[in-house]
Amino acid sequence: MMNAVSGLGSQRAVIWWHRLVVMTRKEMLQLFRDVPIVAFLVYSFTLAIYITGNGIRSQLHDASLLVHDADHSVSSRELIHRFQAPFFRLNGEVADSREGLRRLDRGTAVALLEIPPRFHEQLVTGEPTAVQLLVDTTNSANGLSAASYAARIVARFGQETVLNRVGRAEESSDGLPLILSEHRVWYNPDQNEAWFECISHLLRQITIFALLLPAAALVREKERGTVEQLLVSPLTPFQIMISKVLAMTVVILGATAVGLFGIMQPVFGVPIKGSIWLFFTLTALFVVTTACMGLAAATLARNQGQVGMMTLLVAAPMLMLSGITAPMEAMPVWVRYLMALSPLRYYIEIANGILLKGAGMNILWDSVLAMVALGAALFGFGMWRFRRQFA
Amino acid sequence: MNLRRIAAVASKEWRETVRDRMFFLLAFLLPILWMLVFGYGLVLDVENIPYAALDRDQSALSRDYLYRFQQSRYFDFKGALTDEREADPLLASGRIRAAIIIPEKFQERLNAGQTVGVQTLIDGIFPLRTDITKGYVIAINSAFNEERLVDYISRRIGISRTQAEYRAQPIKLEVRYLYNEEVRSSWSIVPALVMFTLMLSCPLLTALGIVREKETGSIYNIYSSTVTKIEFLFGKLLPYVLISSMNAVVLWIMATLWFGVPFKGNLLFFLVASLVFVLSSTGVGLLVSLLVRTQIAALLITIIIAMVPTILFSGLIVPVSSLSPGSQFQAHLFPGMYYTNIVRGTFLKGIGLEVLWTDVLALALYAVILRLVGYRLFTKRPR
C-alpha cells in the first residue's frame, strides 16, 4: 500500500518534471526562431564585450590641454613638459587666453594652463609666483580630477626647483622628515581597466536580457491569448512562469560562458581566481531573481508596449546606480536603500568577488542571502498576481 | 504626398496610443521619474570611501595623521584594525575599500628627521575609484608633509614660517572652474539627463508602434489602403515626435526650475536642436522596427542599441575625448554624443549655433539618412 502511494507520487513527480522540460523547450524554440534576437544575443556577449573592454577608460585620460605661455623661458617650458600622458595630452599653444577660451567653448580642449610673464625670473629670485589653470567643469568629476592632477604636477615641480636651487637635489627626499605614501593596489595591481569594463559590460547584458525576455514572453502569451490554452492544459501556473525563467537562464549561462571563456579570459586576461562553479551557480541565481523582477512587472502589464516601458523604467536606474557605472559610496543614502531592491547591486559584489578577488561563500554569503530573499519575494508577488488574473 | 492621409494615419496612431492608458502614462511619467531619480541620485564624485586604519605606533603624531583622514569628507572611517590580516576579509567583501597602515616608530623617526613610509592598501576593482582614492591619500599626505616641512625648515635654517612656507611651495596653482563655477555634480548631470532620457524613450516608443502593427497583422490594412509609404511613415512617427518634443520641454523646465541649473544659451536654438535630435532618435526606432518581426525583438534591440552606447559613449559619464580611437569612432555613430554637446553647451556654456552647428548638422544628417534607409526598407508588398 505504502509502496503504491510512493510509486504514484514519484510517477507524478516524473510527469511534473517532464511537463516542465517540455515547456522550457518550447520557450527556447520560440526564442531561437527569432533571428534578430539570436543575432543580438551573439553580438552582445562577444563583440560588444570586446569593444567596451577595449575602449572605455573611466579615469581621466588624455585630457587635452592648451597652454598660453607668456614667459617662454626654460622654466615655463620645463613645467609644460611635465603635463604628460596618461593624464594630459598637450594640444598646442595659444597666442592669448581669449583664443584659449574659444577653444574651451568649442569643447576641443578641457583645460587651459596660463603661465604669467616673468615666471622664470620670479622663480629664480625667490619671489612667490602663480600659474593659472582654467578647467572645463561641464563634466564636474573630470574637471575636478584634471585640477587635482595639475596641482600635484605643479607642486612637485615647485619643490624640485627650490631644492635644486638650494643644492639639495641629490638628497631631495631622503634625510627630510617626510612621510612617503606607499600604495598597494589589490585584486587588480596593474589597474587594467579592461577587466573592470568587460566584467561590468557582461553584467549589463545579463541584466537586460534576464529582465526583458521572460517578461515580454509572458506578456506576449497574454496579449495573443495563448496563455488561455496553456491554462486549460495540465500545466500549473507555476510551471508556466518558471519555464520562461528556466529557458532564459540556460541561454544566458551559455552566452556568459562564451563571453567569459571566448573573449574575457583569452583577450583581456581576466583572471578567474575563485570557483568557476560557484560563479555560474550564482549567475543562475541572479538571472532567476532578475527574471522574476521582469515577470512581476509583466503581470502588471497588458501588452508588450507597456512591459517594455516598465522594464526600461526599472532597468536604467539598476544599470546606472547599482555601482558599475559610478561608485555607490558618494550617492545619497536613499539611493542605497532603493538599490537594496536591485539584484544587480549584490551580483556586482559576487561577480567581482569570485572572478577578481577569489572570494568564496564564506565572504559572499550576505550578498547571496539578500539576493535569494529578493528573488523569493518577487517570485511570490508575480505568482500571486498571475494566479489572481488567470487561475 | 497627401496631407489629409498623413493626418488620418497620425490621428489613428495618436488615438491608439492615448487609449492604452498605462502606456500613455508611462511615456510621460518615465522622463519625469528618471529626472528625479538620477538628478538627485546619480552622483559621479567619489566620496565617503569606507576605510579602516591600523595604527602600530599609537603616538600623538600618528593619531594626528589619521585624524586628517577621519575629518575628510572623502573618507568614511569604518574602524581601527589590530592586525594587518584583518584587512583581508574586509577588503574582499567590499566593506572597506582602503586600509591605512602606520608603521612602528612613526613619530620617533619623523622627529629624528627620517623618512617614514605609510602603507595604503586599496581595492583595485573599480579603477576610477581606485585612482581617485589614491589621489586623495596623496593629497592628505602631502598637506601633512608640507606642514611638517615648513616647521622643519624654519627651525633648521632659522627663517620665519611664511618664508619657509614659500620655500616648501614656491609656485601656487590658481584653478578657475569654468561653466560650472561651483563644480556641482548635478549641474553637469542634469542637462545630460535630458539627452539620456530622450535617447532611450524616443526609439522605444517608435519601434513598438510599427512592430505592433506588423505582429498583430493590422498593418495589412495599411498595405491594402491608398496610403503611400511616405505618408504612412510620416503619419506614424508624428505622434511619437510630438510626445518626445513635449517631454523635451518638460525636462527643460525641470532642469531649470526644479534643479536650478542655469540656462545660459538661446532657448529657441535649444528647442530647434532638440527637435532635430528627437527626429533622429525616433529614426533609430524606425530602423529597428523595420528590421524585426516581433515586439519582443524590437524591445530588446532598441534597449541594447540605445541604452548601452548612451551610458558608455555619449559623454554622459566618460568624456568622448578620453575614449580610445575605436570607441571614439563608435561614439560618433550614435546621435547621443552630438546632443550631449548641445545640451551642455546651451545650458552651461551659453553657446549657440555659431559653435554647435556641426553637431546640429550631424543630427540632421542622421535623421535624414535614417529616414531614407527606412523608406527603402519599408515595403507595402512583403514577401
Interface residues (C-beta under 8 A of the other chain):
Chain A: D34 P36 I37 F40 S44 A48 I51 T52 N54 G55 I56 R57 S58 Q59 L60 H61 D62 A63 S64 L79 L101 L104 D105 R106 G107 V110 L123 G126 P128 T129 A130 V131 Q132 L133 L134 V135 D136 T137 T138 N139 S140 A141 N142 G143 L144 S145 A147 S148 Y149 A150 A151 R152 V154 A155 F157 G158 Q159 T161 V162 S173 D174 G175 L176 P177 L178 I179 L180 S181 E182 H183 R184 V185 W186 Y187 N188 P189 Q191 N192 E193 F196 H201 R204 Q205 I208 F209 L212 L213 A216 A217 R220 A301 R302 N303 Q304 G305 Q306 V307 G308 M309 M310 T311 L312 L313 A315 A316 P317 L319 M320 L321 G323 T325 A326 P327 E329 A330 M331 P332 W334 V335 L338 E349 N352 G353 L356 K357 G358 A359 I363 L364 D366
Chain B: D20 M22 F23 L26 A27 L29 L30 L33 W34 V37 F38 Y40 G41 L42 V43 L44 D45 V46 E47 N48 I49 P50 Y65 D76 P89 L91 A92 S93 G94 R97 L110 N111 A112 G113 Q114 T115 V116 G117 V118 Q119 T120 L121 I122 D123 G124 I125 F126 P127 L128 R129 T130 D131 I132 K134 G135 V137 I138 A139 N141 S142 F144 N145 R148 L149 Y152 Y166 R167 A168 Q169 P170 I171 K172 L173 E174 V175 R176 Y177 L178 Y179 N180 E181 V183 R184 S185 W187 S188 I189 F196 L200 S201 L204 L208 R212 L291 V292 R293 T294 Q295 I296 A297 L299 L300 I301 I303 I304 M307 V308 I311 L312 G315 I317 V318 P319 S321 S322 L323 S324 G326 S327 Q330 N341 R344 G345 L348 K349 I351 V355
